[in-house]
């Protein structure tokens, strides 16, 4: 095994870091755009003293559990890292109360399972952003320093009051029926809502400074007339809705950019009228809407023909999103110079892709920009819109085509297998 493969993260750091990171910790370190990231899968990967040292250097901490992981074992170190991310893995994470010790954290991103207990985050003095908050982490909504909040809940508690003066709020909830009560509605400039079965847009009326609104896969949206009363609204996306009573009124929107799809809701007469307005962008699909686990890929048309992310195949979905698909395991075996039977398949490639995306677009996997929907012998990465396709597709393509870098990521995820 080469020295670079033996130390997968170190191959990306460069000689300038050689004297600053102890040799035994170099395999844990990756250089991402935000700086150095310490990536651990077990509390035994490094001593708490070593982790404290790395945290005090201003590095970020990423945890992808490769065995049951108790955050309590690194409680002291959690207080030193500026950014903490706990990623989805096949092993459980416990000891969540220890996150209350993350006194230096500016951002916390969680893509793991449900915390095992309530976590007190309202007192963290530097916390600015937290994503994938479930009911056990709702205390973050009371933190006066938080500006960017992501909520992922089956149902939003009717008693929820957000005291944080938010600029950005992301909600993923099938049971969300209205916007939670906000102590500081005037500070909100961006809102994303995904997956609501029925949502009352009239609850957005207090958001006088809302500039960006994204509504994805919300089955029924009522109160559309409210959008015309939001004076700062500049960017609107409505994709995957099934019913919008009074949608004709949307023609009077004064936003600079409006994106909709041609399925389920809008009739052709309406679409033809707004299509003449350059502010409107309409995602048009062939045939009838298709509901399936993968959304039903449609033929790529127009400008998508100019996009190429080999070895990933790009397809447009019937729900208005896009997917990058990979199933060329012979090519992966060739790139890694490994026998086909030990390459690792979907599980390993998905782990690699998650790590790469996390490094370049930290919130993409929790704010609805990107999500995995792999099945069988193919990896499917679902991307929300064309800008996400261009950004994340290019990131993955560039890593794939940089063989030393791709090998380093692959070595870090050697043995990953979601089927076990």
Secondary structure, DSSP 8 states (H G I E B T S, - for coil): --HHHHTTTGGGT-GGGTTTS-GGGGGGEEEETTEEEEEESSTTSS-HHHHHHHHHTT-EEEE--SS-EEGGGGHHHHTT-SEEEE---SS-EE-GGGGGG-TT-SEEEE-SS--SS----TT-TT--EEEEE-GGGGGGGG-TT--EEEEE-SS--TT-EE-S--SEEEEE-TT--S--EETTGGG--EEEEE--SEEEGGGGTT-TT--EEEEES-SEEE-GGGGGG-TT--EEEEES-SB-TTGGGGGG---SEEEEESSSS--HHHHHHHHTSTTEEEE--SSS---STT--EE---GGGGG--BTTBEEEEETTS-EEEEE--HHHHHHHHT--GGGS-HHHHHHHHHHHHHHHHSTTTTTTTSEEE--BTTBEEEEESSHHHHHHHHHHHHHHHH-HHHHHHHHHHTTT--TT-
